[in-house]
């Protein structure tokens, strides 16, 4: 297996582990950051955010609760985007080379 595939397996396992845990990752700022990177605190569906989804409300609440500055939240979002992209790429089937 390639290093990229190995990393994808690890990220996928970690994401599933934190999402399935009964632990409240929101209580501790470090736990909240880890959960945010692996599973995300914001709605990641491609739709107009409204009262039926959390949109950015939860991240704003956590930032206030834990005293996170805007640059810290931006870094969390950046790290989440990297993890999500890595996992999304792994979900796509490999394309057959064309000749």
Secondary structure by P-SEA (a helix, b strand, c coil): ccaaaaaaaaaaaaaaaaaaccccccccaaaaaaaaaacccccccccccccccccaaaaaaaaaaacccaaaaaaaaaaaaaaaaaaaaaacccccccc
